[in-house]
Amino acid sequence: QVFKRSSMHLAPLLRRSWSTIEAAMSCVKTANRTHSCGELRLANVGNQVTLCGWVQVARDMNHFSFVDVRDRYGITQVVFPKEGADEAGLKRYEASNKLGREFVIKVFGKVVERSNKNANRPTGEVEVIAESLEVLNSSNTPPFKIEDITDGQEETRMRYRYLDIRRNPIKEALLLRNKITRLVRNHLGDRDFCEIETPVLIKSTPEGARDFVVPSRMNPGQFYALPQSPQTFKQLLMVAGMDRYFQIVKCFRDEELRADRQPEFTQIDCEMSFVAQEDILREFEDMIRLIFKEVVQLELPPFERMEYTDAMDRFGIDKPDLRFNMELVDITEAAKGRDFKIFDEADIVIAMCCKGLAEWSGKKLKELEKTATGQESGASALIWMKYLNDGSFDCSAKKFFSDEQYKVWVEKANARPGGCEPGDLLCIFAGPKLKTQEAMGKFRHLMGTELGLRSGGFKALWVVNFPMLEWDEDGGRFDAKHHPFTSPWTEDIEKMISLDKKDPRLADIRANAYDMVINGVEVGGGSIRIHNRDLQMKVFSVLGMSEEEAKDKFGFLLGAFEHGAPPHGGLAFGLDRLCTILGGKTSIRDYIAFPKNNQGRDTMMDTPSGITPEQLAELHIETVGPKAKGGEKVGEASFSPATRT
């Protein structure tokens, strides 16, 4: 039953050649075992074997008992005969009936062919007749069933993560991750990339999210930061002449969490010298296509290249899911001038056709309006228009519009793939251009999920040539769309240098940047980097950074640019997200051995936690705020008077 349910998870492993499997199995022989629990076949009948593992099931059938013994590699049935058994055999039989779930045992016996074979288990044609039994360790009753379909809630499973990993879905997720990282290392190694580790304790620099900081005992009042990425280090390695670098590296960001975010995550980080954008896209598209071929046996076609502006105009998002149509339709001109304030005062009016939803009830449409204006989409309002099966129309703003306008909207929608036909529903947003596009793009993904359009297959593309800068209303200045080390396109450099740092035309400067998108998820992104000191200083100036501040934060990089920096570029893949896509799940937590929960807590280790007053004193730090569980104060940190100097 367990293996029947887990067959879909095991399928990729079972596709390997038997020679590969046999070679892998031969490695597990140790002083305590001759074979793994997933290894025995008919060819082993008659062999004397020793198995070690955990008790999955133990049952007494009166005239014999059987125990399913499980390890990472599979399950083998072990039989303890009662009928005809000698005194030692009867003792083994009685001992087998005392085995509890998850006991760790060692069994010696003879392999025989099963009379009632189990076709759903790779070892199902054989069983082991026990000749000795040793309990290596007992176990408390697990807090949930160690089965593919378990009764354990996520909170409980995270608290006992070491037990959860014994279940096939989590175990296979970690094995999938291992397979991907091995493929990456082998492929990049063959391509002459050099794996180089970079520091974990670094200088705090502005990279968009909050840093995790680490106080320095030997330098009172000063702090390290944990890296959000190895960005500056990999650029320095290019200046150092290493030419091709990669690293599978932990990164850290103190930001709000969700299903596809963790405070610590893993990147496949890469950088190359003397390259243009096309070199990087080709190099890493080949790597991803190889991974898909090896992991899910799929030959991905060459990736589409889509301009950022096209992605926003057609899909409202810079990471579009191309597995379904529902492209955005600009109906601004056809929607204005009817005294409908929402449309008349908007910069843009965008429609999107949802196939077959014209028959939705008023209740369903109310729920749809809540989805559109909720936090996940963020639209100011949803206007809908039904194109009914009899050819008539209905609209939530019908007081202002007639069939004549509806037909124009339908005509414009029909210019997009999928079109708009009787039985369809047009969903319409209006407002400032970028904000409205982004809201509709998020809404499109939500509706694609709701309508079951995002559940199968793979579609990959590159989104290229992003804006270099985006305006921050709160800060009253431009921010980097990606990061401040991204190079503008050569054609735009003169324009950027000539403009004032608050000139609206800076929004038109294009970055030599690119993202890889698969199924509506950004799995990797990067850029050609700035390698000229003067250009880098100009970018810092545009971002509102003074010359003194730039030198204080990035003097080491600016100095490196004065010593012969080559043209270079690269990208980083989110390993956790890539695993999630290949494994067909929605949460990256399944592919991380010991993840944090949505509050950033490790409930297994009960961390973060307070530290002792002695530790705080060594660090010259006082804390103010509520008491922690251990009695220590936690909250906003302040320096002791000696440290404030």
Number of C-alpha atoms within 10 A of each C-alpha: 10 16 19 13 14 19 15 10 19 17 11 15 13 12 10 10 9 10 9 9 14 11 10 11 18 13 11 14 13 11 7 11 17 18 18 26 24 19 19 24 16 15 10 15 17 13 13 16 20 24 23 22 24 26 21 22 15 20 15 16 10 10 11 18 19 22 23 19 27 24 18 16 14 20 26 27 21 24 21 28 21 20 12 9 14 11 10 11 18 17 16 21 25 16 14 24 17 12 19 18 18 22 19 21 19 18 21 20 21 17 22 18 17 16 9 9 13 15 11 15 18 18 21 20 21 24 25 28 20 24 18 15 19 14 15 12 11 15 13 9 11 13 13 15 16 20 19 19 13 12 13 16 10 12 12 15 19 21 17 18 18 13 17 25 21 19 19 23 21 21 18 22 24 18 14 21 22 14 15 21 17 12 18 20 18 12 16 19 15 10 11 11 20 18 16 14 14 17 9 17 14 17 15 17 15 12 16 14 12 15 20 18 17 14 16 15 16 10 11 18 18 15 17 16 18 23 25 25 21 22 19 15 15 26 28 16 19 23 22 14 13 17 18 23 23 24 22 20 19 17 17 20 21 16 15 12 15 13 11 14 20 25 20 18 21 20 23 19 25 25 28 26 21 12 16 16 18 8 13 22 20 12 12 19 18 15 15 19 17 18 24 16 13 15 16 12 12 14 12 17 10 12 19 11 14 17 16 23 17 14 19 20 21 21 26 28 24 26 25 28 24 18 18 17 20 24 26 25 23 19 20 18 11 14 22 17 13 14 13 14 11 15 23 18 15 16 13 22 25 23 27 27 28 24 18 18 19 22 15 14 10 9 9 12 17 12 11 18 18 16 18 27 17 15 10 12 20 18 25 16 16 20 18 23 22 26 25 18 14 8 10 13 19 17 18 13 12 14 10 14 16 14 13 8 14 22 14 14 21 22 14 17 24 15 12 17 12 15 19 24 21 18 20 22 26 24 22 24 24 28 21 12 16 15 16 23 25 20 24 30 27 21 25 28 22 16 18 19 12 10 14 10 14 19 12 10 9 17 18 27 23 23 25 26 21 22 20 25 24 18 17 11 8 6 9 10 17 21 20 21 17 20 17 20 20 22 25 26 16 11 10 15 15 11 13 22 15 9 13 12 19 15 12 13 12 23 16 15 20 22 25 23 27 26 26 26 22 22 21 20 18 21 22 22 20 25 28 26 23 23 25 17 16 13 17 21 18 16 25 21 17 24 19 18 15 13 13 10 13 17 15 11 15 16 14 12 20 18 12 18 20 13 10 12 22 21 18 25 29 29 24 26 22 17 23 23 25 23 25 20 17 17 19 12 14 12 17 22 22 22 26 20 16 18 21 20 20 14 11 19 15 17 19 17 11 9 11 10 13 16 14 11 15 9 11 17 12 12 21 23 19 17 17 12 11 12 13 13 10 10 12 17 19 17 13 10 12 14 16 17 10 9 14 10 8
